[in-house]
Structures are given as structure tokens and as C-alpha cells.
């Protein structure tokens, strides 16, 4: 009499049996295959931040008034990934404490401005120490976390020449 091999394997929760005859049970050898091993790693990550232009609009150096504007930075991270800080570069001025926009076509002409972390525009937003933005909540929920950037052009820049001014700021997210 020959032995039959009964092969058992699992697919999900269903047990599949084949070729079994109860009359031949005494001569049956059972072999179980090892469970398949599957693995994956989800790395902590955040998408590149998205921003809208911080548009100050018109600035009149003859009026003794500041011009304020806001924009937002949106950041999305994988679930439970915490954002430690968000830094904003100094831009073309290379000095966070003295940011300057440059006039298009005449970069020696500048217009002072500043970026802040708060509505009252008292905490300058920079690249280190207390100038880093750390007041994040809701990070790592696979939804955008929006952070407001508060900008200001100070009054009293009577030497500003008419023209279009701009600057480029780099956003650095640490997580």
C-alpha cells in the first residue's frame, strides 16, 4: 500500500484540505508548510512644504504706514511623524534680522521686510534657536498642517525707488 501525502496550507483564515479519504487515515502522513512571511517598513517622512506667495501689494514710501500680509505653509507627514521645527531662511540678505527684497533688474535697490511667527509680529521667524517655529499641533496625521507666516514691510523707507521687489525664502522642515 502506498502512503498519500496530505498537503495543508493556509490562505488567510481558510484551511484547504485535498486528497483525504477517511478509510486511508492510518496510512496518511501530514506535512504542514511554514507560514509565508511578509514584511514592509513605513518610513517616517514629510512631503515638501507647499506655500503661496506672500504678496504685500503696493507700498507707498511717502505714507508713514506699515504694510502687512500673510501666507501659509502646508506640510503633510506620515501618521505619527512629529515635526520638530520649521525654519525660514534669510533670503537674499543672508541676515534673518534684516531681510530685504531686491528690486527686479536693479538688485542694489532694496526694500526692508520681516517674517514673523505670530499675529502681533513680535517673534521673528528664522533658522535657529527661538527663531525656529515649533508650535505645531496635529502633525503626522496624514493631513496638511497649515502654518501662517506673518509678513511686514516697515514704514519709513522714503529712499525706496519705484519698481517691483521680491525675495526667495527657503522653508526647512525638521522631523
C-alpha positions in Angstrom: 0.0 0.0 0.0 1.3 3.5 -0.9 1.3 6.4 1.6 -0.5 9.5 0.4 0.8 12.9 1.4 -1.7 15.3 2.7 -0.6 18.9 2.0 -2.1 21.5 4.2 -1.7 25.2 3.7 -3.4 28.3 4.9 -4.7 31.2 2.8 -5.9 33.9 5.1 -8.3 32.2 7.5 -9.4 29.3 5.3 -7.9 25.8 5.7 -7.7 23.9 2.5 -7.6 20.0 2.5 -7.2 17.8 -0.5 -6.9 14.1 -1.3 -8.1 12.8 2.0 -10.0 9.6 2.4 -11.0 8.6 5.9 -10.5 4.9 5.1 -6.8 5.6 4.4 -6.3 7.8 7.5 -4.0 5.2 9.2 -1.6 5.4 6.2 -1.6 9.2 5.8 1.4 11.4 6.5 0.6 15.1 7.3 3.1 17.8 6.3 2.4 21.4 7.1 4.1 24.1 5.1 5.6 27.1 7.0 3.5 30.3 7.0 4.6 32.8 4.4 6.5 35.8 5.9 5.6 39.2 4.7 7.1 42.5 5.8 7.1 46.1 5.0 8.6 49.2 6.6 6.8 52.6 6.6 9.5 55.3 6.9 8.7 58.5 8.7 8.5 61.2 6.1 7.1 64.5 5.3 6.2 65.9 1.9 7.8 69.1 0.6 6.1 72.0 2.1 3.8 74.0 -0.2 3.4 77.7 0.1 1.5 80.5 -1.6 3.3 83.8 -2.5 3.4 86.3 0.3 2.0 89.3 -1.7 2.4 92.6 0.1 0.8 94.6 -2.7 1.6 98.3 -3.1 3.9 100.0 -0.7 4.0 103.8 -0.6 7.2 105.2 1.0 5.6 108.6 1.4 2.9 107.3 3.7 4.2 106.6 7.2 2.4 103.2 7.5 3.5 99.6 7.6 2.2 97.0 5.1 1.2 93.6 6.5 0.5 90.4 4.6 0.1 86.7 5.4 0.6 83.4 3.6 0.5 79.7 4.7 2.9 76.8 4.7 1.3 73.4 4.3 3.1 70.3 5.4 1.9 66.7 5.3 3.7 63.8 7.2 3.1 60.1 7.6 1.0 59.0 10.6 2.7 59.7 14.0 5.6 61.6 12.4 6.2 64.6 14.5 7.5 67.8 13.0 10.3 69.2 15.3 10.7 72.6 13.7 10.2 74.8 10.7 12.9 77.2 9.7 12.7 80.1 7.2 15.9 81.3 5.6 17.2 84.9 5.5 16.7 85.1 1.7 18.9 87.3 -0.4 20.0 89.5 2.6 21.7 86.5 4.3 20.6 88.0 7.6 17.4 86.9 9.3 17.3 90.0 11.4 17.5 92.3 8.4 15.6 90.7 5.5 15.5 92.7 2.2 13.6 92.3 -1.0 15.6 93.3 -4.1 14.3 95.4 -7.0 13.9 93.5 -10.2 16.7 94.4 -12.6 18.5 96.6 -10.0 19.4 94.3 -7.1 21.3 97.1 -5.3 17.9 98.7 -4.6 16.3 97.0 -1.6 13.1 97.2 0.5 13.3 96.0 4.1 10.7 93.5 5.3 10.4 90.8 8.0 8.7 87.4 8.6 7.1 86.6 11.9 5.7 83.6 13.7 2.9 85.4 15.4 0.0 87.8 14.5 1.4 90.6 16.7 4.6 90.3 14.6 6.9 90.2 17.6 8.7 86.9 17.1 11.0 86.9 14.0 11.0 83.6 12.1 14.5 82.4 11.3 16.8 79.4 11.2 17.9 78.6 14.8 17.1 78.9 18.5 13.9 80.7 19.4 13.5 81.9 15.8 12.5 78.3 14.8 8.8 77.6 14.6 7.9 74.8 17.0 4.3 75.4 17.8 2.9 72.5 15.7 -0.2 70.5 16.6 -1.9 67.8 14.5 1.4 66.8 12.8 1.7 63.3 11.5 -2.0 62.6 10.8 -1.6 62.3 7.0 -3.4 65.6 6.6 -1.9 69.0 5.8 -0.7 71.0 8.8 -1.1 74.7 8.0 1.2 77.3 9.5 0.6 81.0 9.0 3.6 83.2 8.1 3.1 86.9 9.0 5.0 89.4 6.9 5.6 93.1 7.4 7.2 96.0 5.4 8.0 98.6 8.0 7.1 102.3 7.5 9.6 105.0 6.8 11.5 103.7 3.8 11.4 107.0 1.9 14.5 106.1 -0.2 12.8 103.2 -1.8 12.7 103.6 -5.6 9.6 102.7 -7.6 9.7 99.2 -9.0 8.9 95.5 -8.3 10.7 93.9 -5.4 11.0 90.3 -4.4 12.9 87.7 -2.4 13.1 83.9 -2.2 12.9 82.2 1.2 13.8 78.5 1.8 11.5 76.5 4.1 13.3 73.8 6.1 11.2 71.2 7.9 12.8 69.0 10.5 11.0 65.9 11.6 
